[in-house]
Amino acid sequence: MTRRRIPMEARLRPPASTATAGARRVRPDDKEALAILLFAAYRGTVDDEGETFADALAEIEKTWQGAYGRFLPGCSFVVEEGEFLSSACLVSFFEPHAAPLVVFLMTRPEQKRRGLARLVLQRSMDALHEEGHGRLTLVVTDGNEPAQRLYEALGFRPIPTDVPPRPEERV
Ligand SMILES: CC(C)(COP(=O)(O)OP(=O)(O)OC[C@H]1O[C@@H](n2cnc3c(N)ncnc32)[C@H](O)[C@@H]1OP(=O)(O)O)[C@@H](O)C(=O)NCCC(=O)NCCS
């Protein structure tokens, strides 16, 4: 079954808090750990299309190289716990949306529901606002309830498809 993909966006506002504990910016030496996280997080979800670990590694490399728009490591955050990355939010500047895009938001299965995705996504939103961006976009698969609930809680709303992008918001 092909599920509907829903483009969403949130207005970016000044951070409510300056607390930064628990998450750090992503680094180039995180690539393999990100692939391990990607492979584990999407397995068995509505977005799982049977990708292998090699596919996950290739996806991370593609993200880094700009296949989904210029990668923004300064606005992409991870939670590192022991030998694993427990959660990550990877963001690029996506020209077709004329705005930043969440390329991946993911949490290891055994670490879900601890508020980690909320933390890394909020850190990305705050960093993007700090850099002068006015909004953040993403695309979610209809039926991905955990993600849809989180996005709604953080102020994301579906983008009306007849509204053109707003180039004046580019930085
Ligand atoms: C979506 C995902 C990133 C959420 O990660 P997480 O770290 O478990 O999320 P959080 O603990 O920060 O949850 C924050 C809020 O999201 C919502 N939420 C998260 N998981 C949920 C679930 N299973 N059911 C309902 N709501 C859920 C809740 O509102 C939650 O707040 P609460 O715990 O105070 O009620 C994670 O489930 C995941 O990795 N899924 C697979 C990858 C994916 O689909 N990514 C999104 C692609 S668009």
The ligand as an ORCA input file, in Angstrom:
! r2SCAN-3c Opt
* xyz 0 1
  C       9.158      9.383     15.639
  C      10.322      9.113     16.582
  C      11.559      9.870     16.066
  C       9.956      9.655     17.988
  O      11.092      9.446     18.822
  P      11.019      9.455     20.420
  O      12.385      9.808     20.906
  O      10.403      8.215     20.899
  O      10.004     10.660     20.669
  P       9.828     11.459     22.035
  O      10.076     10.567     23.219
  O      10.634     12.715     21.959
  O       8.273     11.785     21.990
  C       7.805     13.108     21.971
  C       6.309     13.099     21.752
  O       5.993     12.479     20.502
  C       4.760     11.741     20.638
  N       5.031     10.307     20.522
  C       6.247      9.711     20.454
  N       6.090      8.371     20.320
  C       4.759      8.136     20.323
  C       3.978      6.959     20.197
  N       4.540      5.743     20.071
  N       2.633      7.091     20.205
  C       2.046      8.294     20.326
  N       2.741      9.459     20.459
  C       4.072      9.377     20.441
  C       4.236     12.071     22.020
  O       3.477     13.259     21.906
  C       5.526     12.326     22.776
  O       5.369     13.105     23.910
  P       4.993     12.389     25.315
  O       5.914     11.203     25.467
  O       5.242     13.483     26.312
  O       3.559     11.985     25.200
  C      10.630      7.601     16.732
  O       9.427      6.918     16.990
  C      11.317      6.990     15.515
  O      12.553      6.942     15.436
  N      10.516      6.473     14.568
  C      11.068      5.872     13.345
  C      11.668      6.914     12.428
  C      10.620      7.912     11.984
  O       9.511      7.566     11.639
  N      11.018      9.203     11.984
  C      10.161     10.289     11.552
  C      10.137     10.350     10.058
  S       9.198     11.737      9.471
*
